[in-house]
Amino acid sequence: MASRENIAGKYRTYMIEDDEEKNIEWRFGSRPNYEAVDKLFEEGRTHVWPPGSLEEKVENIVKTWEMEMFHKVNPEDYKVVDPDKYRFSLNGREALSLVEKRKLGGGYNSLLQTSLPEKFRCFDPDEETVDSSHRAFTTAFPRGFALEVIRVYSGPPVIVYKFRHWGFMEGSFKGHPPTGEMVEFFGMSVFELDENSKVVKVEFFYDRGELLGALVKGDKIDGGVDVDVSRSSCPVLKNTG
């Protein structure tokens, strides 16, 4: 049986529900289990930040933001984000409200916006839903896609940091076979907090080609079908963010 710490998420807050929060609607029916991706994180991170350090606090904010964005269905259940003031921007694009972001499909779709012509898109956010995009990446990365903060340039209220994302492609992606190789990319981000320490603005800067290029290295298999992990009985595969 998983420990309370693993269920809660060792590196995230607002995972365990208080008595008045038991009606939280989780996207996949239950609280996400980050045990597998936390293990990947601990085994592969390049920095171990001291408890209480600015870097540890920023890493917690970012991981908690990710958990709420991907797994909490109702914005009123957000604790680290102010849903009314929240704005999101990728690579200098016009900032989107939470409503506008969800119109793009939310989740990975907003993080993988592109101006490429359709015929060059190996992942087209215009055609994906929040569930289909989540399925595509949890299939490719069954152990999850870990995040670490590798440098913090400024602290609250305007946090600027550099990050590293990585995972092992042990499943197929959009018909491309698994390579078993580590996939990683780096980027910068800005998180703006208000007077209540709630996230009100997020900006990301990175090259999506670093991620997607590594996922389509193998020739696409004709008629290949990715495994639908959303129907798996394994809570790690189904819920990993």
C-alpha positions as CSV (number, residue, x, y, z in Angstrom):
1,M,0.0,0.0,0.0
2,A,1.3,3.5,-0.9
3,S,2.3,5.7,2.1
4,R,0.3,8.9,2.8
5,E,3.4,10.8,1.7
6,N,3.4,9.1,-1.7
7,I,-0.3,9.6,-2.1
8,A,0.0,13.3,-1.2
9,G,3.0,13.9,-3.4
10,K,6.4,14.5,-1.7
11,Y,7.1,17.6,-3.7
12,R,3.6,19.2,-4.1
13,T,1.2,20.9,-1.7
14,Y,-2.7,20.8,-1.7
15,M,-2.8,17.1,-2.6
16,I,-4.4,15.7,0.5
17,E,-8.0,16.9,0.9
18,D,-9.2,18.5,4.1
19,D,-12.7,17.6,5.4
20,E,-14.3,20.5,3.5
21,E,-12.4,19.6,0.3
22,K,-13.5,16.0,-0.2
23,N,-15.7,16.9,-3.2
24,I,-12.7,17.8,-5.4
25,E,-13.3,16.5,-8.9
26,W,-10.1,14.9,-10.2
27,R,-9.8,14.5,-13.9
28,F,-9.2,10.8,-13.9
29,G,-11.5,10.0,-11.0
30,S,-9.0,10.0,-8.1
31,R,-6.1,11.9,-6.7
32,P,-3.1,11.6,-9.0
33,N,-0.3,9.2,-7.9
34,Y,3.1,10.7,-8.4
35,E,5.1,7.9,-6.9
36,A,6.6,6.7,-10.2
37,V,7.6,10.1,-11.5
38,D,9.0,11.2,-8.1
39,K,11.2,8.1,-8.1
40,L,12.4,9.1,-11.7
41,F,13.0,12.6,-10.4
42,E,15.1,11.5,-7.4
43,E,17.2,9.1,-9.5
44,G,17.8,11.6,-12.3
45,R,17.9,15.1,-10.9
46,T,21.1,17.1,-11.1
47,H,20.5,19.3,-8.0
48,V,19.2,18.5,-4.5
49,W,18.1,21.8,-3.0
50,P,18.4,22.3,0.7
51,P,15.1,22.2,2.7
52,G,13.7,25.7,3.0
53,S,15.8,27.1,0.2
54,L,14.4,29.4,-2.5
55,E,15.0,26.8,-5.1
56,E,13.1,24.1,-3.2
57,K,10.2,26.5,-2.7
58,V,10.1,27.4,-6.4
59,E,10.2,23.8,-7.4
60,N,7.3,23.1,-5.1
61,I,5.2,26.0,-6.6
62,V,5.9,24.8,-10.1
63,K,5.1,21.1,-9.4
64,T,1.9,22.1,-7.5
65,W,0.9,24.4,-10.4
66,E,1.3,21.5,-12.8
67,M,-0.7,19.2,-10.6
68,E,-3.6,21.6,-10.4
69,M,-3.6,22.5,-14.1
70,F,-3.6,18.9,-15.2
71,H,-5.6,17.1,-12.6
72,K,-8.2,19.4,-10.9
73,V,-11.2,19.8,-13.1
74,N,-12.9,22.7,-11.4
75,P,-10.9,26.0,-11.1
76,E,-12.6,26.8,-7.8
77,D,-10.6,23.9,-6.3
78,Y,-7.2,25.6,-7.2
79,K,-5.2,26.6,-4.2
80,V,-1.9,27.8,-5.7
81,V,-3.5,29.6,-8.7
82,D,-6.0,32.5,-8.8
83,P,-8.3,31.3,-11.7
84,D,-9.8,34.7,-12.3
85,K,-6.6,36.6,-12.7
86,Y,-4.6,33.8,-14.2
87,R,-2.9,34.4,-17.6
88,F,-0.6,32.0,-19.6
89,S,1.8,32.7,-22.4
90,L,4.1,30.5,-24.5
91,N,7.2,31.9,-26.2
92,G,6.0,35.4,-26.2
93,R,2.6,34.7,-27.6
94,E,-0.4,36.7,-26.5
95,A,-1.4,35.9,-22.9
96,L,-4.4,33.6,-22.5
97,S,-7.0,33.5,-19.7
98,L,-7.9,30.2,-18.1
99,V,-11.0,30.0,-20.2
100,E,-9.0,30.7,-23.4
101,K,-6.4,28.2,-22.5
102,R,-9.0,25.5,-21.9
103,K,-10.5,26.2,-25.4
104,L,-7.1,25.1,-26.8
105,G,-7.6,21.8,-25.0
106,G,-5.7,22.7,-21.9
107,G,-2.8,20.5,-20.6
108,Y,-0.2,19.7,-23.2
109,N,-2.0,21.5,-26.0
110,S,-1.4,25.0,-24.6
111,L,2.2,24.0,-23.9
112,L,2.8,22.8,-27.4
113,Q,1.3,25.7,-29.5
114,T,2.9,26.1,-32.9
115,S,2.9,28.2,-36.0
116,L,4.1,25.3,-38.2
117,P,2.0,24.4,-41.2
118,E,-0.3,21.5,-40.5
119,K,1.6,19.0,-42.7
120,F,4.7,19.5,-40.6
121,R,3.1,18.9,-37.3
122,C,3.9,15.5,-35.6
123,F,1.7,16.7,-32.7
124,D,-1.1,19.0,-33.7
125,P,-2.7,20.8,-30.7
126,D,-5.5,22.0,-32.9
127,E,-6.7,18.4,-33.3
128,E,-6.0,17.1,-29.7
129,T,-8.3,17.1,-26.7
130,V,-7.1,17.4,-23.1
131,D,-7.6,13.6,-22.7
132,S,-6.0,12.6,-26.1
133,S,-2.9,14.7,-25.5
134,H,-2.5,13.4,-21.9
135,R,-2.9,9.8,-23.3
136,A,-0.2,10.4,-25.9
137,F,2.4,11.5,-23.5
138,T,1.6,9.1,-20.6
139,T,1.9,6.3,-23.2
140,A,5.3,7.5,-24.4
141,F,6.5,8.1,-20.8
142,P,4.9,5.4,-18.6
143,R,7.2,6.4,-15.7
144,G,6.3,10.0,-16.1
145,F,8.1,13.1,-17.3
146,A,10.1,14.6,-14.5
147,L,10.8,18.3,-13.8
148,E,13.6,19.9,-11.9
149,V,14.4,23.6,-11.3
150,I,18.1,24.0,-12.1
151,R,18.5,27.7,-11.4
152,V,16.4,30.5,-9.8
153,Y,17.2,34.0,-11.0
154,S,14.7,35.9,-8.9
155,G,12.2,35.1,-6.1
156,P,8.6,36.1,-5.4
157,P,6.6,38.0,-6.5
158,V,8.2,37.6,-9.9
159,I,10.0,34.2,-10.1
160,V,12.3,33.6,-13.0
161,Y,13.9,30.2,-13.2
162,K,15.5,27.7,-15.6
163,F,14.2,24.1,-15.7
164,R,14.9,20.7,-17.1
165,H,12.3,18.2,-18.1
166,W,13.1,14.5,-18.8
167,G,11.8,11.0,-19.1
168,F,12.4,7.7,-20.9
169,M,10.5,6.9,-24.1
170,E,9.4,3.4,-23.2
171,G,6.1,3.5,-25.0
172,S,4.9,4.5,-28.5
173,F,4.0,8.1,-29.5
174,K,1.5,8.8,-32.2
175,G,2.4,5.5,-33.9
176,H,6.2,6.0,-33.6
177,P,7.9,3.1,-31.7
178,P,9.6,3.5,-28.3
179,T,13.3,4.1,-28.3
180,G,14.0,3.4,-24.7
181,E,16.2,6.5,-24.7
182,M,16.1,9.5,-22.3
183,V,14.3,12.5,-23.7
184,E,15.0,15.9,-22.2
185,F,14.7,19.5,-22.9
186,F,15.5,22.8,-21.1
187,G,13.7,26.1,-20.9
188,M,13.0,29.3,-18.9
189,S,9.9,30.3,-17.1
190,V,8.4,33.3,-15.3
191,F,5.8,32.9,-12.5
192,E,4.1,36.0,-11.2
193,L,2.5,35.8,-7.7
194,D,0.0,38.3,-6.3
195,E,-0.2,39.8,-2.8
196,N,-1.9,36.5,-1.6
197,S,1.0,34.4,-3.0
198,K,-1.3,33.0,-5.7
199,V,0.0,32.4,-9.3
200,V,-1.6,35.0,-11.6
201,K,0.7,34.8,-14.6
202,V,2.9,32.1,-16.2
203,E,5.3,32.5,-19.1
204,F,7.3,29.6,-20.7
205,F,10.1,29.9,-23.2
206,Y,11.5,26.7,-24.9
207,D,11.8,24.9,-28.2
208,R,9.1,22.3,-28.5
209,G,11.1,20.6,-31.2
210,E,13.6,19.4,-28.5
211,L,10.8,17.2,-27.0
212,L,8.9,16.2,-30.1
213,G,11.9,15.5,-32.3
214,A,13.1,12.9,-29.9
215,L,9.7,11.2,-29.9
216,V,9.5,10.7,-33.6
217,K,13.0,9.3,-34.3
218,G,11.7,5.9,-35.3
219,D,9.8,5.4,-38.5
220,K,6.0,5.5,-38.0
221,I,4.5,2.0,-38.0
222,D,1.7,1.7,-40.5
223,G,-1.5,1.0,-38.6
224,G,0.3,1.3,-35.3
225,V,-1.9,2.0,-32.4
226,D,-0.8,3.5,-29.1
227,V,-1.9,1.8,-25.9
228,D,-4.7,3.8,-24.2
229,V,-3.3,4.1,-20.7
230,S,-6.4,6.0,-19.6
231,R,-8.2,2.7,-19.5
232,S,-5.4,0.9,-17.6
233,S,-6.1,-0.4,-14.2
234,C,-2.7,0.8,-13.0
235,P,-3.1,4.1,-11.1
236,V,0.5,5.1,-11.8
237,L,0.0,4.9,-15.6
238,K,-3.4,6.4,-15.5
239,N,-2.6,9.3,-13.2
240,T,1.0,10.2,-13.7
241,G,1.3,13.9,-14.8
